[in-house]
Amino acid sequence: MKRYHPFLVTLHWILAVAIAAWLLMGSNILSEMPNSDPEKINSLKVHMSVGIGILVLMVTRLVVRLRSTKLTPVNTNATTMNKLSAIGHYALYTVVILMSVSGIVSAQIAGLGDIVFFGSGAALPETFDNIAPLVAHQVLSTVLMLLVAGHVLAALYHQFALKEKLFSRVWYGNRQ
């Protein structure tokens, strides 16, 4: 096989866009918005919904990828680079899943389900500073940004410097 299954390709690109938007929203909008701002509840609703969607899509992609026909790994003739590729891909899955879970746990501790989704009318907590899983969520956000940047740079290196036509593996077309 020369290309991933179209379902995996679709999930890859949906997740790429969603994760980028999700990271930007969390780090640039939510973190800067005071909990007293009435718009924060709507922003949290979007952020939490997208986060749960990403978790579902990422777990689905992981299961489908593990169960589908494997592509021949790209061999750069550099053992370290080959190992880093495998580690980097599984690190992306792991960090996204852990980040989603830490977000869910943080929301549960803060009672956000009732406030954000079920209209309890309660105010958001004055601060989220005392929620330990939120610290993990923020650290994982930084780690994920670095992993995504590394993933993009590695893909560009393979595509343009090594001329391996790597992008064709994660796009649509004849799989043979």
MDAnalysis code that builds the backbone (N, CA, C; Angstrom):
import MDAnalysis as mda
import numpy as np

u = mda.Universe.empty(528, n_residues=176, atom_resindex=np.repeat(np.arange(176), 3), trajectory=True)
u.add_TopologyAttr("name", ["N", "CA", "C"] * 176)
u.add_TopologyAttr("resid", np.arange(1, 177))
u.add_TopologyAttr("resname", ["MET", "LYS", "ARG", "TYR", "HIS", "PRO", "PHE", "LEU", "VAL", "THR", "LEU", "HIS", "TRP", "ILE", "LEU", "ALA", "VAL", "ALA", "ILE", "ALA", "ALA", "TRP", "LEU", "LEU", "MET", "GLY", "SER", "ASN", "ILE", "LEU", "SER", "GLU", "MET", "PRO", "ASN", "SER", "ASP", "PRO", "GLU", "LYS", "ILE", "ASN", "SER", "LEU", "LYS", "VAL", "HIS", "MET", "SER", "VAL", "GLY", "ILE", "GLY", "ILE", "LEU", "VAL", "LEU", "MET", "VAL", "THR", "ARG", "LEU", "VAL", "VAL", "ARG", "LEU", "ARG", "SER", "THR", "LYS", "LEU", "THR", "PRO", "VAL", "ASN", "THR", "ASN", "ALA", "THR", "THR", "MET", "ASN", "LYS", "LEU", "SER", "ALA", "ILE", "GLY", "HIS", "TYR", "ALA", "LEU", "TYR", "THR", "VAL", "VAL", "ILE", "LEU", "MET", "SER", "VAL", "SER", "GLY", "ILE", "VAL", "SER", "ALA", "GLN", "ILE", "ALA", "GLY", "LEU", "GLY", "ASP", "ILE", "VAL", "PHE", "PHE", "GLY", "SER", "GLY", "ALA", "ALA", "LEU", "PRO", "GLU", "THR", "PHE", "ASP", "ASN", "ILE", "ALA", "PRO", "LEU", "VAL", "ALA", "HIS", "GLN", "VAL", "LEU", "SER", "THR", "VAL", "LEU", "MET", "LEU", "LEU", "VAL", "ALA", "GLY", "HIS", "VAL", "LEU", "ALA", "ALA", "LEU", "TYR", "HIS", "GLN", "PHE", "ALA", "LEU", "LYS", "GLU", "LYS", "LEU", "PHE", "SER", "ARG", "VAL", "TRP", "TYR", "GLY", "ASN", "ARG", "GLN"])
u.atoms.positions = np.array([
    [0.828, -1.187, 0.000],
    [0.000, 0.000, 0.000],
    [0.871, 1.248, 0.000],
    [0.489, 2.188, -0.832],
    [1.234, 3.440, -0.923],
    [0.556, 4.574, -0.169],
    [-0.745, 4.407, 0.086],
    [-1.500, 5.473, 0.743],
    [-2.316, 4.890, 1.889],
    [-2.620, 5.781, 2.839],
    [-3.510, 5.374, 3.921],
    [-4.932, 5.245, 3.391],
    [-5.714, 4.466, 4.096],
    [-7.128, 4.300, 3.763],
    [-7.780, 5.688, 3.769],
    [-8.714, 5.934, 2.838],
    [-9.358, 7.264, 2.771],
    [-9.999, 7.693, 4.095],
    [-10.512, 6.742, 4.868],
    [-11.091, 7.099, 6.165],
    [-10.012, 7.657, 7.094],
    [-8.822, 7.040, 7.100],
    [-7.715, 7.541, 7.916],
    [-7.244, 8.906, 7.421],
    [-7.221, 9.084, 6.108],
    [-6.820, 10.373, 5.532],
    [-7.797, 11.463, 5.973],
    [-9.080, 11.157, 5.884],
    [-10.103, 12.123, 6.289],
    [-9.954, 12.476, 7.768],
    [-9.799, 11.458, 8.602],
    [-9.616, 11.719, 10.031],
    [-8.349, 12.526, 10.289],
    [-7.279, 12.227, 9.575],
    [-6.017, 12.957, 9.746],
    [-6.219, 14.455, 9.539],
    [-6.869, 14.824, 8.416],
    [-6.991, 16.239, 8.090],
    [-8.041, 16.941, 8.941],
    [-9.109, 16.245, 9.308],
    [-10.081, 16.841, 10.237],
    [-9.401, 17.105, 11.573],
    [-8.655, 16.120, 12.052],
    [-7.963, 16.283, 13.333],
    [-6.894, 17.369, 13.259],
    [-6.185, 17.461, 12.143],
    [-5.148, 18.490, 12.011],
    [-5.743, 19.887, 12.172],
    [-6.845, 20.131, 11.486],
    [-7.493, 21.445, 11.563],
    [-8.098, 21.668, 12.954],
    [-8.791, 20.659, 13.460],
    [-9.457, 20.794, 14.759],
    [-8.440, 21.010, 15.880],
    [-7.354, 20.251, 15.877],
    [-6.348, 20.395, 16.939],
    [-5.692, 21.767, 16.872],
    [-5.367, 22.226, 15.682],
    [-4.756, 23.558, 15.561],
    [-5.703, 24.632, 16.093],
    [-6.962, 24.570, 15.691],
    [-7.949, 25.562, 16.152],
    [-8.166, 25.454, 17.660],
    [-8.234, 24.228, 18.149],
    [-8.467, 23.947, 19.565],
    [-7.334, 24.504, 20.413],
    [-6.092, 24.296, 19.978],
    [-4.946, 24.824, 20.718],
    [-4.936, 26.350, 20.710],
    [-5.225, 26.942, 19.560],
    [-5.249, 28.402, 19.477],
    [-6.353, 28.988, 20.342],
    [-7.522, 28.361, 20.320],
    [-8.620, 28.872, 21.124],
    [-8.289, 28.805, 22.612],
    [-7.772, 27.672, 23.036],
    [-7.456, 27.505, 24.458],
    [-6.368, 28.441, 24.929],
    [-5.300, 28.565, 24.143],
    [-4.159, 29.359, 24.594],
    [-4.320, 30.853, 24.348],
    [-5.117, 31.230, 23.349],
    [-5.224, 32.651, 23.012],
    [-6.542, 33.298, 23.399],
    [-7.569, 32.521, 23.577],
    [-8.875, 33.105, 23.889],
    [-9.293, 32.761, 25.320],
    [-9.448, 31.466, 25.598],
    [-9.939, 31.071, 26.920],
    [-9.011, 31.486, 28.051],
    [-7.713, 31.290, 27.865],
    [-6.777, 31.605, 28.951],
    [-6.737, 33.102, 29.256],
    [-7.095, 33.924, 28.289],
    [-7.070, 35.380, 28.469],
    [-8.410, 35.949, 28.957],
    [-9.458, 35.145, 28.886],
    [-10.800, 35.624, 29.217],
    [-11.089, 35.395, 30.705],
    [-11.446, 36.442, 31.433],
    [-11.757, 36.249, 32.857],
    [-13.019, 35.397, 33.027],
    [-13.063, 34.636, 34.098],
    [-14.228, 33.781, 34.370],
    [-15.488, 34.599, 34.604],
    [-15.357, 35.869, 34.908],
    [-16.523, 36.727, 35.127],
    [-17.155, 37.188, 33.814],
    [-16.461, 37.016, 32.697],
    [-16.987, 37.417, 31.388],
    [-18.131, 36.473, 31.007],
    [-19.321, 37.009, 30.744],
    [-20.461, 36.148, 30.399],
    [-20.231, 35.315, 29.129],
    [-19.368, 35.774, 28.234],
    [-19.077, 35.028, 27.008],
    [-18.211, 33.798, 27.242],
    [-17.597, 33.723, 28.422],
    [-16.700, 32.596, 28.690],
    [-17.464, 31.277, 28.674],
    [-18.696, 31.264, 29.118],
    [-19.482, 30.027, 29.120],
    [-19.663, 29.524, 27.685],
    [-19.997, 30.416, 26.757],
    [-20.138, 30.002, 25.359],
    [-18.811, 29.523, 24.776],
    [-17.729, 30.217, 25.113],
    [-16.413, 29.803, 24.626],
    [-16.030, 28.439, 25.197],
    [-16.338, 28.230, 26.462],
    [-16.066, 26.926, 27.075],
    [-16.909, 25.824, 26.433],
    [-18.139, 26.148, 26.102],
    [-19.013, 25.158, 25.452],
    [-18.395, 24.690, 24.134],
    [-17.914, 25.638, 23.347],
    [-17.283, 25.290, 22.068],
    [-15.998, 24.503, 22.324],
    [-15.159, 25.013, 23.224],
    [-13.876, 24.373, 23.507],
    [-14.073, 22.945, 24.023],
    [-14.996, 22.764, 24.937],
    [-15.238, 21.445, 25.510],
    [-15.847, 20.494, 24.470],
    [-16.756, 20.992, 23.667],
    [-17.383, 20.161, 22.634],
    [-16.363, 19.710, 21.603],
    [-15.551, 20.649, 21.140],
    [-14.517, 20.309, 20.164],
    [-13.515, 19.345, 20.798],
    [-13.147, 19.584, 22.042],
    [-12.212, 18.695, 22.738],
    [-12.730, 17.270, 22.828],
    [-14.001, 17.118, 23.160],
    [-14.600, 15.773, 23.218],
    [-14.648, 15.162, 21.820],
    [-14.987, 15.972, 20.832],
    [-14.995, 15.488, 19.447],
    [-13.615, 15.026, 19.009],
    [-12.595, 15.779, 19.363],
    [-11.226, 15.401, 19.019],
    [-10.853, 14.087, 19.685],
    [-11.228, 13.930, 20.942],
    [-10.951, 12.678, 21.646],
    [-11.589, 11.491, 20.921],
    [-12.850, 11.618, 20.564],
    [-13.551, 10.537, 19.869],
    [-12.887, 10.243, 18.526],
    [-12.575, 11.282, 17.759],
    [-11.948, 11.089, 16.452],
    [-10.534, 10.504, 16.577],
    [-9.790, 10.948, 17.569],
    [-8.420, 10.457, 17.745],
    [-8.413, 8.983, 18.154],
    [-9.293, 8.614, 19.071],
    [-9.369, 7.203, 19.461],
    [-9.838, 6.363, 18.280],
    [-10.807, 6.871, 17.524],
    [-11.279, 6.165, 16.329],
    [-10.133, 5.986, 15.346],
    [-9.379, 7.053, 15.099],
    [-8.262, 6.969, 14.146],
    [-7.220, 5.973, 14.624],
    [-6.913, 5.987, 15.901],
    [-5.924, 5.055, 16.442],
    [-6.379, 3.608, 16.264],
    [-7.637, 3.323, 16.595],
    [-8.162, 1.961, 16.462],
    [-8.144, 1.528, 14.997],
    [-8.623, 2.389, 14.105],
    [-8.654, 2.045, 12.674],
    [-7.227, 1.857, 12.152],
    [-6.323, 2.717, 12.565],
    [-4.941, 2.601, 12.090],
    [-4.305, 1.304, 12.567],
    [-4.547, 0.927, 13.807],
    [-3.967, -0.311, 14.338],
    [-4.559, -1.550, 13.675],
    [-5.813, -1.458, 13.234],
    [-6.487, -2.615, 12.638],
    [-6.381, -2.678, 11.113],
    [-5.947, -1.589, 10.470],
    [-5.924, -1.577, 9.006],
    [-4.566, -2.049, 8.484],
    [-4.519, -2.301, 7.185],
    [-3.289, -2.726, 6.527],
    [-2.211, -1.667, 6.727],
    [-1.040, -2.124, 7.102],
    [0.051, -1.196, 7.389],
    [0.761, -0.796, 6.099],
    [1.096, 0.464, 6.023],
    [1.919, 0.951, 4.924],
    [3.373, 0.605, 5.223],
    [4.151, 0.486, 4.169],
    [5.578, 0.301, 4.370],
    [6.115, 1.580, 5.003],
    [6.803, 1.443, 6.134],
    [7.323, 2.665, 6.771],
    [8.293, 3.397, 5.854],
    [8.300, 4.714, 5.966],
    [9.263, 5.516, 5.220],
    [10.619, 5.229, 5.833],
    [11.580, 4.840, 5.017],
    [12.910, 4.525, 5.504],
    [13.865, 5.616, 5.044],
    [14.360, 6.375, 5.982],
    [15.273, 7.479, 5.661],
    [16.723, 7.023, 5.637],
    [16.948, 5.728, 5.892],
    [18.303, 5.176, 6.019],
    [19.043, 5.817, 7.201],
    [18.278, 6.341, 8.127],
    [18.834, 6.896, 9.368],
    [18.036, 6.304, 10.519],
    [18.642, 5.377, 11.243],
    [17.947, 4.639, 12.295],
    [17.303, 5.571, 13.315],
    [18.021, 6.596, 13.720],
    [17.477, 7.527, 14.725],
    [16.239, 8.226, 14.193],
    [16.282, 8.682, 12.951],
    [15.131, 9.377, 12.367],
    [13.931, 8.438, 12.236],
    [14.180, 7.195, 11.863],
    [13.096, 6.217, 11.754],
    [12.438, 5.981, 13.114],
    [13.255, 5.852, 14.165],
    [12.726, 5.632, 15.516],
    [11.957, 6.867, 16.000],
    [12.503, 8.048, 15.734],
    [11.827, 9.283, 16.143],
    [10.470, 9.424, 15.467],
    [10.362, 8.974, 14.232],
    [9.088, 9.038, 13.515],
    [8.025, 8.217, 14.233],
    [8.361, 6.986, 14.574],
    [7.399, 6.116, 15.264],
    [7.046, 6.686, 16.638],
    [8.050, 7.125, 17.371],
    [7.815, 7.696, 18.701],
    [6.959, 8.953, 18.592],
    [7.273, 9.795, 17.627],
    [6.535, 11.049, 17.457],
    [5.065, 10.831, 17.150],
    [4.762, 9.852, 16.283],
    [3.365, 9.583, 15.950],
    [2.588, 9.071, 17.162],
    [3.166, 8.137, 17.901],
    [2.462, 7.640, 19.087],
    [2.398, 8.696, 20.184],
    [3.404, 9.573, 20.244],
    [3.362, 10.681, 21.207],
    [2.204, 11.616, 20.889],
    [1.959, 11.877, 19.607],
    [0.824, 12.724, 19.222],
    [-0.489, 12.114, 19.717],
    [-0.684, 10.832, 19.453],
    [-1.901, 10.162, 19.924],
    [-2.014, 10.255, 21.443],
    [-0.925, 9.920, 22.127],
    [-0.932, 9.890, 23.592],
    [-1.230, 11.252, 24.186],
    [-0.546, 12.287, 23.699],
    [-0.722, 13.628, 24.274],
    [-2.125, 14.163, 23.996],
    [-2.650, 13.940, 22.795],
    [-4.015, 14.402, 22.498],
    [-5.014, 13.716, 23.417],
    [-4.869, 12.420, 23.595],
    [-5.804, 11.687, 24.465],
    [-5.661, 12.150, 25.909],
    [-4.426, 12.276, 26.393],
    [-4.220, 12.744, 27.774],
    [-4.732, 14.169, 27.970],
    [-4.533, 15.005, 26.969],
    [-5.011, 16.380, 27.075],
    [-6.532, 16.418, 27.158],
    [-7.184, 15.612, 26.342],
    [-8.648, 15.551, 26.374],
    [-9.137, 15.045, 27.722],
    [-8.508, 14.000, 28.214],
    [-8.916, 13.435, 29.510],
    [-8.671, 14.437, 30.632],
    [-7.538, 15.136, 30.606],
    [-7.272, 16.132, 31.659],
    [-8.285, 17.270, 31.582],
    [-8.735, 17.618, 30.383],
    [-9.776, 18.637, 30.237],
    [-11.104, 18.170, 30.806],
    [-11.459, 16.926, 30.535],
    [-12.717, 16.361, 31.062],
    [-12.677, 16.307, 32.584],
    [-11.559, 15.857, 33.134],
    [-11.432, 15.781, 34.597],
    [-11.477, 17.184, 35.206],
    [-10.808, 18.132, 34.590],
    [-10.838, 19.521, 35.084],
    [-12.262, 20.064, 35.079],
    [-12.978, 19.817, 33.988],
    [-14.365, 20.292, 33.886],
    [-15.240, 19.642, 34.949],
    [-15.012, 18.370, 35.192],
    [-15.793, 17.652, 36.217],
    [-15.543, 18.247, 37.602],
    [-14.274, 18.481, 37.920],
    [-13.926, 19.042, 39.234],
    [-14.538, 20.433, 39.403],
    [-14.539, 21.234, 38.337],
    [-15.062, 22.605, 38.405],
    [-16.581, 22.669, 38.284],
    [-17.229, 21.522, 38.044],
    [-18.680, 21.513, 37.893],
    [-19.160, 22.179, 36.613],
    [-18.331, 22.140, 35.565],
    [-18.658, 22.854, 34.342],
    [-19.775, 22.205, 33.531],
    [-19.993, 20.917, 33.687],
    [-21.045, 20.251, 32.922],
    [-22.390, 20.926, 33.111],
    [-22.777, 21.107, 34.361],
    [-24.071, 21.735, 34.667],
    [-24.108, 23.202, 34.242],
    [-23.000, 23.898, 34.441],
    [-22.960, 25.330, 34.116],
    [-22.953, 25.559, 32.610],
    [-22.111, 24.837, 31.900],
    [-21.884, 25.090, 30.485],
    [-22.940, 24.439, 29.601],
    [-23.294, 23.198, 29.898],
    [-24.171, 22.460, 28.993],
    [-25.624, 22.374, 29.443],
    [-25.859, 22.477, 30.735],
    [-27.223, 22.257, 31.222],
    [-27.873, 23.494, 31.822],
    [-27.226, 24.655, 31.641],
    [-27.826, 25.930, 32.019],
    [-28.236, 26.038, 33.464],
    [-27.389, 25.586, 34.371],
    [-27.741, 25.632, 35.794],
    [-27.895, 27.065, 36.298],
    [-27.306, 28.010, 35.583],
    [-27.385, 29.404, 36.019],
    [-26.322, 29.768, 37.036],
    [-25.577, 28.780, 37.508],
    [-24.500, 29.059, 38.456],
    [-23.375, 29.798, 37.733],
    [-22.684, 30.611, 38.482],
    [-21.540, 31.328, 37.912],
    [-20.351, 30.383, 37.806],
    [-19.458, 30.710, 36.888],
    [-18.213, 29.957, 36.824],
    [-17.431, 30.195, 38.105],
    [-16.618, 29.234, 38.511],
    [-15.767, 29.499, 39.680],
    [-14.937, 30.759, 39.435],
    [-14.617, 31.455, 40.512],
    [-13.835, 32.687, 40.381],
    [-12.515, 32.428, 39.662],
    [-11.927, 31.285, 39.937],
    [-10.660, 30.910, 39.318],
    [-10.614, 29.390, 39.137],
    [-9.805, 28.959, 38.204],
    [-9.584, 27.524, 38.013],
    [-8.207, 27.127, 38.550],
    [-7.545, 28.037, 39.249],
    [-6.163, 27.831, 39.693],
    [-5.978, 26.634, 40.620],
    [-7.006, 26.248, 41.350],
    [-6.865, 25.159, 42.317],
    [-7.178, 23.787, 41.713],
    [-7.280, 23.691, 40.412],
    [-7.625, 22.433, 39.753],
    [-6.355, 21.832, 39.150],
    [-5.802, 20.828, 39.833],
    [-4.534, 20.218, 39.426],
    [-4.559, 19.678, 37.985],
    [-5.611, 18.965, 37.569],
    [-5.587, 18.462, 36.190],
    [-5.541, 19.574, 35.137],
    [-5.961, 20.781, 35.503],
    [-5.891, 21.887, 34.556],
    [-4.434, 22.288, 34.293],
    [-3.591, 22.164, 35.316],
    [-2.163, 22.424, 35.130],
    [-1.610, 21.416, 34.119],
    [-1.979, 20.151, 34.277],
    [-1.556, 19.122, 33.313],
    [-2.081, 19.461, 31.923],
    [-3.316, 19.917, 31.841],
    [-3.934, 20.286, 30.565],
    [-3.118, 21.390, 29.889],
    [-2.690, 22.366, 30.655],
    [-1.917, 23.477, 30.109],
    [-0.513, 23.033, 29.683],
    [0.122, 22.190, 30.479],
    [1.448, 21.674, 30.131],
    [1.354, 20.812, 28.872],
    [0.341, 19.946, 28.832],
    [0.142, 19.091, 27.655],
    [-0.135, 19.926, 26.404],
    [-0.785, 21.062, 26.584],
    [-1.038, 21.963, 25.458],
    [0.284, 22.427, 24.843],
    [1.217, 22.811, 25.675],
    [2.534, 23.240, 25.192],
    [3.271, 22.082, 24.524],
    [3.231, 20.910, 25.158],
    [3.879, 19.733, 24.583],
    [3.256, 19.410, 23.226],
    [1.927, 19.488, 23.141],
    [1.244, 19.193, 21.885],
    [1.619, 20.195, 20.794],
    [1.722, 21.463, 21.150],
    [2.144, 22.469, 20.166],
    [3.529, 22.123, 19.614],
    [4.430, 21.705, 20.488],
    [5.775, 21.331, 20.044],
    [5.747, 20.079, 19.176],
    [4.941, 19.093, 19.553],
    [4.820, 17.879, 18.747],
    [4.232, 18.179, 17.369],
    [3.208, 19.017, 17.328],
    [2.592, 19.376, 16.048],
    [3.612, 20.111, 15.174],
    [4.341, 21.038, 15.762],
    [5.366, 21.770, 14.999],
    [6.419, 20.799, 14.468],
    [6.853, 19.867, 15.305],
    [7.823, 18.865, 14.870],
    [7.278, 17.985, 13.769],
    [6.014, 17.605, 13.885],
    [5.352, 16.763, 12.883],
    [5.303, 17.483, 11.536],
    [4.904, 18.743, 11.567],
    [4.817, 19.533, 10.334],
    [6.206, 19.724, 9.726],
    [7.187, 20.063, 10.534],
    [8.550, 20.259, 10.018],
    [9.116, 18.966, 9.438],
    [8.881, 17.847, 10.119],
    [9.366, 16.555, 9.614],
    [8.694, 16.208, 8.286],
    [7.380, 16.450, 8.198],
    [6.663, 16.172, 6.946],
    [7.203, 17.042, 5.810],
    [7.435, 18.303, 6.079],
    [7.987, 19.203, 5.057],
    [9.398, 18.773, 4.646],
    [10.196, 18.347, 5.616],
    [11.550, 17.865, 5.329],
    [11.500, 16.633, 4.417],
    [10.640, 15.674, 4.770],
    [10.501, 14.475, 3.940],
    [10.002, 14.821, 2.539],
    [9.052, 15.735, 2.476],
    [8.439, 16.078, 1.185],
    [9.402, 16.853, 0.279],
    [10.045, 17.874, 0.827],
    [10.794, 18.792, -0.016],
    [12.308, 18.577, 0.002],
    [12.878, 18.220, 1.145],
    [14.329, 18.018, 1.190],
    [14.703, 16.612, 0.705],
    [13.991, 15.606, 1.213],
    [14.286, 14.224, 0.819],
    [13.518, 13.789, -0.429],
    [12.556, 14.608, -0.843],
    [11.747, 14.356, -2.054],
    [11.109, 12.972, -2.052],
    [10.503, 12.613, -0.917],
    [9.889, 11.293, -0.764],
    [8.400, 11.265, -1.095],
    [7.852, 12.386, -1.517],
    [6.424, 12.468, -1.845],
    [5.563, 11.942, -0.691],
    [5.946, 12.326, 0.500],
    [5.277, 11.858, 1.704],
    [3.816, 12.307, 1.773],
    [3.511, 13.505, 1.268],
    [2.136, 14.006, 1.344],
    [1.158, 13.108, 0.602],
    [1.640, 12.428, -0.428],
    [0.732, 11.550, -1.177],
    [0.224, 10.404, -0.315],
    [0.952, 10.035, 0.729],
    [0.512, 8.952, 1.628],
    [-0.714, 9.378, 2.440],
    [-0.829, 10.655, 2.735],
    [-1.949, 11.138, 3.545],
    [-2.880, 12.000, 2.695],
    [-3.072, 11.564, 1.453],
    [-4.038, 12.210, 0.586],
    [-4.779, 11.128, -0.171],
    [-5.778, 11.537, -0.923],
    [-6.659, 10.586, -1.609],
    [-6.072, 10.162, -2.950],
    [-6.407, 8.961, -3.371],
    [-5.959, 8.472, -4.666],
    [-5.818, 6.961, -4.625],
    [-5.261, 6.415, -5.700],
    [-5.045, 4.984, -5.809],
    [-4.129, 4.521, -4.686],
    [-4.544, 3.525, -3.955],
    [-3.778, 3.065, -2.795],
    [-2.658, 2.108, -3.164],
    [-2.604, 1.650, -4.391],
    [-1.588, 0.664, -4.786],
    [-0.325, 1.322, -5.301],
])
